[in-house]
Amino acid sequence: MAIEVFNRYENKYLMDTKSFSTLYNELLAYMELDEYNKNDKFYSISNMYYDTEHDSLIRNSLAKPKYREKLRIRAYGIPEKDGKVYLELKKKVFGLVNKRRTALKLNEAYEFVRTGEVPELKPYMNQQVIHEIDYFLQRYELQPKVYLAYDRIAMFCKNNRDLRITFDTNIRSRRYDLKLEDGDYGESLISGGQWLMEVKAEKTIPVWLSKMLSKHEMFRTSFSKYGNEYKKMRNRRFAGEVVER
């Protein structure tokens, strides 16, 4: 059964393909690949992010307050209209990431966010998370804003499953055709050959990992996929307004 409640710290690092290959090979001594990455295969994640008409959620997040929150529908690959997806409420409080999600069928997730009406509870749903998302939806009038997808390699620590490292590449987005079932395409968000590594742990990272990151001069960065997409879109709109004047 998929884990539906996460409380952890997430540190992010941007790197090129050479650095990725070096770290990836060294990490295999301590980590094991996610079952979907066996035989050196990626798996794709697609997300639909929701926000208010005036983008208040992402604008607040970019201001880096002590508390921030966002809502998205996540699918693995391209879902069918009645396929399984996850509706996720993600919060960050004093640097600690809290993610709560429930499985839903895609059409159920769409209707829940669109109407604010709680779906009829099914065995595959997490009732507590449904109620929390219901409360969230009562506070905001949301609409689909951006599609974001990427290819991922995930690893778990052999001795501590709470430590997880992911590598995302080919990050792509679009602000049209805002349906997850419409297909996996969009404009590149980062340049080719770049990777975003995320180190996810409930507590501090182990000494061996800290030494490895230091040896390869890996430094933490602030990188939000939705945040960077929004800034890119905003800059384009601003440039367009300037040209029109």
RAJO-V311496 format. One record per residue. RES is the residue in three letters. NEAR is the number of other ideal C-beta (glycine too) atoms within 8 Angstrom. Layout:
res:RES near:NEAR
res:RES near:NEAR
//
This chain:
res:MET near:2
res:ALA near:5
res:ILE near:5
res:GLU near:9
res:VAL near:8
res:PHE near:8
res:ASN near:7
res:ARG near:10
res:TYR near:10
res:GLU near:8
res:ASN near:8
res:LYS near:12
res:TYR near:13
res:LEU near:10
res:MET near:10
res:ASP near:8
res:THR near:8
res:LYS near:6
res:SER near:11
res:PHE near:13
res:SER near:8
res:THR near:9
res:LEU near:13
res:TYR near:10
res:ASN near:7
res:GLU near:8
res:LEU near:11
res:LEU near:9
res:ALA near:5
res:TYR near:9
res:MET near:11
res:GLU near:6
res:LEU near:9
res:ASP near:9
res:GLU near:5
res:TYR near:8
res:ASN near:13
res:LYS near:7
res:ASN near:3
res:ASP near:4
res:LYS near:7
res:PHE near:8
res:TYR near:12
res:SER near:12
res:ILE near:10
res:SER near:15
res:ASN near:11
res:MET near:12
res:TYR near:14
res:TYR near:13
res:ASP near:11
res:THR near:10
res:GLU near:5
res:HIS near:5
res:ASP near:10
res:SER near:9
res:LEU near:14
res:ILE near:14
res:ARG near:10
res:ASN near:9
res:SER near:15
res:LEU near:10
res:ALA near:6
res:LYS near:5
res:PRO near:7
res:LYS near:4
res:TYR near:7
res:ARG near:10
res:GLU near:11
res:LYS near:13
res:LEU near:15
res:ARG near:12
res:ILE near:15
res:ARG near:12
res:ALA near:15
res:TYR near:8
res:GLY near:8
res:ILE near:9
res:PRO near:12
res:GLU near:6
res:LYS near:7
res:ASP near:6
res:GLY near:10
res:LYS near:10
res:VAL near:14
res:TYR near:12
res:LEU near:16
res:GLU near:11
res:LEU near:14
res:LYS near:12
res:LYS near:10
res:LYS near:11
res:VAL near:8
res:PHE near:4
res:GLY near:6
res:LEU near:9
res:VAL near:13
res:ASN near:10
res:LYS near:10
res:ARG near:14
res:ARG near:13
res:THR near:12
res:ALA near:11
res:LEU near:14
res:LYS near:9
res:LEU near:17
res:ASN near:8
res:GLU near:9
res:ALA near:12
res:TYR near:9
res:GLU near:10
res:PHE near:15
res:VAL near:13
res:ARG near:6
res:THR near:6
res:GLY near:8
res:GLU near:6
res:VAL near:7
res:PRO near:11
res:GLU near:3
res:LEU near:7
res:LYS near:6
res:PRO near:3
res:TYR near:6
res:MET near:12
res:ASN near:10
res:GLN near:7
res:GLN near:6
res:VAL near:15
res:ILE near:13
res:HIS near:9
res:GLU near:10
res:ILE near:14
res:ASP near:10
res:TYR near:8
res:PHE near:11
res:LEU near:12
res:GLN near:6
res:ARG near:5
res:TYR near:8
res:GLU near:5
res:LEU near:9
res:GLN near:8
res:PRO near:7
res:LYS near:10
res:VAL near:14
res:TYR near:14
res:LEU near:15
res:ALA near:12
res:TYR near:13
res:ASP near:9
res:ARG near:12
res:ILE near:11
res:ALA near:13
res:MET near:14
res:PHE near:10
res:CYS near:12
res:LYS near:7
res:ASN near:4
res:ASN near:7
res:ARG near:6
res:ASP near:9
res:LEU near:13
res:ARG near:12
res:ILE near:12
res:THR near:11
res:PHE near:12
res:ASP near:11
res:THR near:11
res:ASN near:6
res:ILE near:13
res:ARG near:13
res:SER near:13
res:ARG near:11
res:ARG near:8
res:TYR near:4
res:ASP near:7
res:LEU near:11
res:LYS near:6
res:LEU near:12
res:GLU near:10
res:ASP near:6
res:GLY near:6
res:ASP near:8
res:TYR near:5
res:GLY near:9
res:GLU near:6
res:SER near:9
res:LEU near:11
res:ILE near:8
res:SER near:5
res:GLY near:4
res:GLY near:6
res:GLN near:11
res:TRP near:13
res:LEU near:15
res:MET near:15
res:GLU near:11
res:VAL near:13
res:LYS near:11
res:ALA near:11
res:GLU near:6
res:LYS near:5
res:THR near:4
res:ILE near:8
res:PRO near:9
res:VAL near:5
res:TRP near:7
res:LEU near:11
res:SER near:9
res:LYS near:8
res:MET near:11
res:LEU near:9
res:SER near:8
res:LYS near:6
res:HIS near:9
res:GLU near:5
res:MET near:10
res:PHE near:5
res:ARG near:6
res:THR near:7
res:SER near:5
res:PHE near:9
res:SER near:8
res:LYS near:12
res:TYR near:13
res:GLY near:11
res:ASN near:11
res:GLU near:12
res:TYR near:13
res:LYS near:9
res:LYS near:9
res:MET near:10
res:ARG near:8
res:ASN near:8
res:ARG near:8
res:ARG near:8
res:PHE near:8
res:ALA near:8
res:GLY near:8
res:GLU near:8
res:VAL near:7
res:VAL near:6
res:GLU near:5
res:ARG near:4
//
